């Protein structure tokens, strides 16, 4: 099970028109949504609090606590880097700095204390559901395997004649490039003709991988909630997430001996992937207030149904030194093969189920007399239920069936925990928060997780509020430069990404 993805990768890579892999589940779903500075300062644990525009994206029932309208604006700034440990070598990536916009919008509320439904609220808001801005870099010396073996293995198993590789639909585009640039070639070993990669002739090779990602998922949502006798709060929201993602990869293998007579100096594979699209989802929630200081919340997030489009362009360069007289370096781009780099597909994200609780310090009905709160959320996410499918009925769904089968084996459901607290000093508030997002991998070689630690200050007076927060995020994950079939074990890098985010929320009550 540990190396199931190795089998899947070699099975899936043969369809060059498709670029979706099981790892895309993590990219699209294993994210930490942003929010207002206040909600992020308390770890995002607002599932049972209410009176916060971010409730539109977490538990819409919280909108039912609004009795006056408000306008909210939340700009933010992100800075981050990653540390990669590969084959015993550690290295740090360049910093990535980005401005972004978190929860921004307005809430329109009406109040009628004399009726059964004490108040109702309607919201339109925009939020950063995922932040893709990051740099990953690692390098090391490998005496076990080479990325060229992936292409050699695929070509040897394809049954495609060397003269027919250009137009074959049984070979992936990178494998065609490896053939074109003589990265892989035929060789007779022990009297048997085989397909091998040139780096395999060396005792060891230097490897390095640079991955730069940017973009995010921006969600626009409309929410509505009602307050039943200040005891029950019911709400729902419809979200439209808009995806914009770009990933640039540069993977390189080189000869550490500097021997110019072994027909291999280096090869480099470059790829640019852009993903765009949009989706739709539904969030439903309820909050129960049995006594004034205590609040209990429940929420369900349906899968987001995305329509996505991938655009992939690539280039391969191989320096095979004196193999061909006068032509030491071969290179080719994806444009040479005159194949459309665009693929369209649908993706369904996991279900989310949330249970929340909050205790209000000096929990009286008059908000101005309250002295703070302690709050927590527990969230259950079904990563293994994620699904890919063809965008058109006429498209072949067999490829996506293979991907979905692998997704089910690779990913499991996970628990996320969020905790926060606020202490109120008249018009000034101090806040602390913690959040941990669990490991979504069924059998991953390393433990993965995301942890946020946050702190912030708030000011509220005469209908104006200003909140300032810093969130420090640590993500532990693994990155595989390539995947090999069993019984070979895969090499991977331990990657720890650290991202700092500063959020400022400006808000105005509209009486």
Phi, psi and omega in degrees: 000328185301328184244027181304321184295335177300315179295314182299318183298315181291330177288320187275332188294340182292344179265093189292339181285344183255140178238003183278135177228162181305332179299338180296336176301316180292318181300319186272340191237331184269074186230160176250104181297150176272192180183197174290166178300323180294312182294324180286329178295332179258028174075009183080010184274072183243017184299336181237002185282304183081172180067028185219127185298334178296342176304334178306327185256354183243292175223098185302341178300335179298339177294337181294345178281344179291134174236352171227158183277159177208157177241135187228139177226129183227091171279158180210163177224134183241138173225137184200165175204171177226153175246124180250129177245113186224121178054038177084003179246130179252142180206152182251142178280170172290154176290150173239129182236130182212139166274146177209171180240122176262201191308120181219138179162202179216155176238128176253118185236145174233146183229136177215086186302340183278354183254167179297315174273100189297321180206160177221152181216147179230136182228148167231122186215158176236137181219156176270100183281336178206142178241112184266002185289114180193156172235136176234134178213133174208158180204161179178174178258132186238119177254016184248315186207171178224148176297337179295338180295331178299314181290320179297318180295317180297316182295318182294328181272349186284331185076009181279133176291145183304327182281351184249011186291328186303312185258008184288138175265007178265355181242142176286160180298316178300324179292320176299319179296320179296323177292314183299319185268008179063025173293322173242150184200171178279148177208146177259113183237120182062033180079004181244130179283126184227165172256123181227159173268143183300324178298341181293340179285344182271155177289329177202163179221151172274135180231143174211148184222126176243127179229122178239125180236149176208168182107198181177183173246117179255121184252128174256129185223150174241126183234156178213142179209156177229152182247113181261103175057030179056027178236316182242136180232123182237139181201166177206159177212151175247124182248145176235095178280137179247124186259132171218111187225138174224132177230128175246126182238136173227108181250134184222139170237139183218160181278117181283349185271344184060025177279116184268018180240013182253014175063024173205123174251308178194163163223150182224132177242124180244140180215139173238121178243129172238135178237128177228156178160188181208165181213187178212144179211170180228136176236131180235144182205164177214147175228134180242132180243087184293323173225163188303319183281346190247136177226136180235128184238149174227141179209150177229131174248119177290162173301145171277127178264110183259146163249115189237156177225126177255139174234118184238126171235148185210166180210142175231136178233130178231127175258103181256024170054247189262016182300314178238119185302126177085352181227072183288336185236128174245143175215154179206148177245165180297335179298332182300329185271001173052035178256142179295129181275006187255133172228141180245140182201169176249150180220135178247121184279175182289164167282153174227134178233134188228137172238134186224157175210148179215143175240124182267124179284127188055054187286081176253164184295327179286108185301326183295341181266352179288149186245010177135193181196163169236134186217153180208146175235144168237126185236134180247123186238128184264073184300325182292348180272358179298146184219143171253151176205163180291145181285331181240146179299331182283346181286153178284121183267358184296323178300314182290331176297320178294317178299314182296323177297320179290320178303317181297326180281328188274329189244150180233172173285151184220157178255138173245141180237136176226138182219141179203164177210154178222135174244130186254125175245082182060254181266354181250139178234142172247141187223148174223150180208158178213141177214141175227129180251120192289168182290119181272356185274137178289311180219076181267142179299334177233157177283137181240150178183162176236132180230133177242135171237132188219158176208151181196169177234151178222153177227131179222125179193130174053044174080005178242135175225142180227127181233138179231131186219146169240131178239126176251120184248134176237122178244127175250125183206179176237152177229125180261118179293333176197167182237132180246154181282154174301151010271005181292141177270146182273141172271151181206162177254137169278122184241125174243115180258133177240126183230129174253138181227131175251128182237138176231121178249130174245129182219154181223128174281138179246105185271000000 
